[in-house]
Amino acid sequence: MTTNVLSTPQMLAQNQIIRCDENTLRKLPITKAAHLLAGEWIMVYENSQRVYDVANNIYNDMVKASNQLKIKVEEPHWIEL
C-alpha cells in the first residue's frame, strides 16, 4: 500500500496565493460531505492490541464528530496486517 500526505491547500485569488492553515480550514463549512458507509471504507491496523486500540479510538472519535459535521460514519471493514 502506498500512501501520500498532501500539502496544505492553496488558493489563487486576485493574483495572490492564499495558504489555508488548519485553523482556517476548520472554520469553513463542508460543502460536499463524503459519507463513510458500512462496507464502503476500510480501517487498516497493525497486528497489535495497542495499535488496534488507537485505530478503534480514531473510529469512535470520527463517529462522535460526524453529527456535528453532518456526515455519516458507519462501521468500516477492519483489516489487520
PyMOL commands that set and color helices and strands:
alter all, ss='L'
color gray80, all
select helices_A, chain A and resi 22-27+49-69
alter helices_A, ss='H'
color red, helices_A
select strands_A, chain A and resi 10-13+16-19+42-45+77-80
alter strands_A, ss='S'
color yellow, strands_A
deselect
rebuild
show_as cartoon
